């Protein structure tokens, strides 16, 4: 009986050491894989009282260093289920490095009669990430983007935050 216990203890100790090695290996692997860079810029601005007033024009600045890649721009918006419209109208002002400000209006569809909200949602909050541009090359430097709400309702109620997302196209 003592011999079996000795063998069992040795095998148990070996399993314990093996488990520790596996655990440490998995922990290191996870840590290294989570340290990869994400090729994007995303920033959102919270809106006071969940209202987007037309004179509140959030500004976003980001720098491009990689001129060989293609980029896409997205409009980001979070709202409650009480948001009254199926769409939103915005102006996007953009100023490339060493250039003048450009203005482009956008109508962004947020919902349809068939599908409801075209967003990800949890409880009564919905988040949209709607593409504003196709894949484009950008020159190096700092860009400025400004969002302007041009809906008729002012302030636009039930909007929690708005923002911009710039992604590298893979």
C-alpha positions as CSV (number, residue, x, y, z in Angstrom):
1,X,0.0,0.0,0.0
2,X,2.8,2.4,0.9
3,X,4.3,1.7,-2.5
4,X,1.1,2.7,-4.3
5,X,0.9,5.9,-2.4
6,X,4.5,6.8,-3.2
7,X,3.8,6.1,-6.9
8,X,0.6,8.1,-6.8
9,X,2.3,11.0,-5.1
10,X,5.1,11.1,-7.6
11,X,2.6,10.9,-10.5
12,X,0.4,13.6,-8.9
13,X,3.5,15.9,-8.4
14,X,4.5,15.4,-12.0
15,X,1.0,16.2,-13.2
16,X,1.0,19.3,-11.0
17,X,4.3,20.5,-12.5
18,X,3.1,19.8,-16.0
19,X,-0.1,21.7,-15.3
20,X,1.8,24.7,-14.1
21,X,4.0,24.6,-17.2
22,X,1.0,24.5,-19.4
23,X,-0.7,27.3,-17.5
24,X,2.4,29.5,-17.7
25,X,2.8,28.8,-21.4
26,X,-0.9,29.7,-22.1
27,X,-0.6,32.9,-20.0
28,X,2.5,34.0,-21.9
29,X,0.9,33.2,-25.2
30,X,-2.3,35.1,-24.4
31,X,-0.3,38.1,-23.1
32,X,1.9,38.3,-26.3
33,X,-1.1,37.9,-28.6
34,X,-3.0,40.6,-26.8
35,X,-0.1,43.1,-27.3
36,X,-0.7,43.4,-31.1
37,X,-1.5,46.9,-32.3
38,X,-4.9,47.7,-33.6
39,X,-4.7,49.8,-36.8
40,X,-7.4,52.3,-36.1
41,X,-8.4,55.5,-34.4
42,X,-11.7,55.7,-32.6
43,X,-13.0,58.4,-30.3
44,X,-16.5,59.3,-29.2
45,X,-17.8,62.3,-27.3
46,X,-20.6,62.0,-24.7
47,X,-23.4,64.5,-25.2
48,X,-24.8,66.4,-22.2
49,X,-28.4,65.4,-21.2
50,X,-28.4,62.9,-24.1
51,X,-29.1,65.7,-26.5
52,X,-27.1,66.7,-29.6
53,X,-27.4,70.4,-30.1
54,X,-26.6,71.8,-33.5
55,X,-24.0,74.2,-32.1
56,X,-22.2,71.2,-30.4
57,X,-19.7,70.2,-33.1
58,X,-17.3,67.5,-31.8
59,X,-13.8,67.8,-33.2
60,X,-11.4,64.8,-33.8
61,X,-7.7,64.9,-34.6
62,X,-5.6,61.9,-35.7
63,X,-2.3,61.4,-37.3
64,X,-1.5,59.2,-40.3
65,X,2.1,57.9,-40.7
66,X,1.5,54.9,-43.0
67,X,0.8,56.2,-46.5
68,X,0.9,52.9,-48.2
69,X,-2.2,51.5,-46.6
70,X,-5.9,52.2,-47.4
71,X,-8.2,53.7,-44.8
72,X,-12.0,53.9,-44.2
73,X,-13.9,56.4,-42.0
74,X,-17.0,55.5,-40.0
75,X,-19.6,57.5,-38.1
76,X,-20.2,56.2,-34.6
77,X,-23.4,56.9,-32.7
78,X,-25.0,55.5,-29.6
79,X,-28.7,56.3,-28.8
80,X,-31.6,55.0,-26.8
81,X,-34.6,53.1,-28.2
82,X,-36.6,56.3,-27.8
83,X,-34.6,58.0,-30.6
84,X,-37.4,59.3,-32.9
85,X,-35.9,58.8,-36.4
86,X,-34.9,56.1,-38.8
87,X,-32.0,58.2,-40.0
88,X,-29.7,61.1,-39.1
89,X,-28.4,63.9,-41.2
90,X,-24.8,65.2,-40.5
91,X,-22.2,67.4,-42.0
92,X,-18.7,66.0,-41.9
93,X,-16.0,68.7,-42.1
94,X,-12.6,67.3,-42.9
95,X,-9.2,69.1,-43.1
96,X,-6.3,67.1,-44.5
97,X,-2.7,68.2,-43.5
98,X,-1.8,71.5,-45.1
99,X,-5.2,71.9,-46.8
100,X,-8.4,73.8,-46.4
101,X,-11.6,72.5,-44.6
102,X,-14.0,70.5,-46.8
103,X,-17.7,69.9,-46.0
104,X,-19.8,66.9,-47.0
105,X,-23.4,66.2,-46.0
106,X,-24.5,62.6,-45.1
107,X,-27.8,60.9,-44.6
108,X,-27.2,57.8,-42.5
109,X,-29.9,55.2,-42.3
110,X,-30.3,53.9,-38.8
111,X,-33.4,51.7,-39.0
112,X,-35.8,50.1,-41.5
113,X,-39.4,49.0,-41.2
114,X,-38.4,45.4,-41.9
115,X,-35.3,45.0,-39.7
116,X,-35.7,47.7,-37.0
117,X,-32.5,49.3,-35.8
118,X,-29.5,48.5,-38.0
119,X,-27.1,48.4,-35.0
120,X,-25.8,46.4,-32.2
121,X,-27.8,46.8,-29.0
122,X,-28.0,45.9,-25.4
123,X,-31.2,46.5,-23.5
124,X,-32.4,49.9,-24.8
125,X,-29.1,51.3,-26.1
126,X,-28.0,50.9,-29.7
127,X,-24.6,51.6,-31.3
128,X,-24.1,52.3,-35.0
129,X,-20.8,52.2,-37.0
130,X,-21.7,53.4,-40.4
131,X,-19.2,53.7,-43.2
132,X,-18.6,57.2,-44.5
133,X,-15.9,56.6,-47.1
134,X,-14.7,53.8,-49.3
135,X,-11.1,52.7,-49.1
136,X,-8.8,55.7,-49.6
137,X,-5.1,56.4,-49.3
138,X,-4.2,59.3,-47.0
139,X,-1.2,61.4,-47.0
140,X,1.0,61.7,-43.9
141,X,0.1,64.2,-41.3
142,X,-2.6,65.3,-38.8
143,X,-6.2,65.3,-39.9
144,X,-9.1,67.2,-38.4
145,X,-12.7,66.0,-38.6
146,X,-15.7,67.8,-37.2
147,X,-19.2,66.4,-36.9
148,X,-22.3,68.6,-37.1
149,X,-25.9,67.6,-36.5
150,X,-28.1,69.1,-39.2
151,X,-31.4,67.5,-38.2
152,X,-34.5,69.7,-38.0
153,X,-35.1,68.8,-34.3
154,X,-32.7,70.9,-32.2
155,X,-31.6,69.6,-29.8
156,X,-31.7,66.0,-31.2
157,X,-32.9,64.0,-28.2
158,X,-31.9,60.5,-27.0
159,X,-28.4,60.6,-28.5
160,X,-25.8,59.4,-26.0
161,X,-22.6,60.0,-27.9
162,X,-21.2,60.4,-31.4
163,X,-17.7,59.9,-32.8
164,X,-15.4,58.9,-35.6
165,X,-13.6,55.7,-36.4
166,X,-10.7,55.4,-38.8
167,X,-9.7,51.9,-39.8
168,X,-6.8,50.5,-41.8
169,X,-8.2,48.3,-44.6
170,X,-6.6,44.8,-44.3
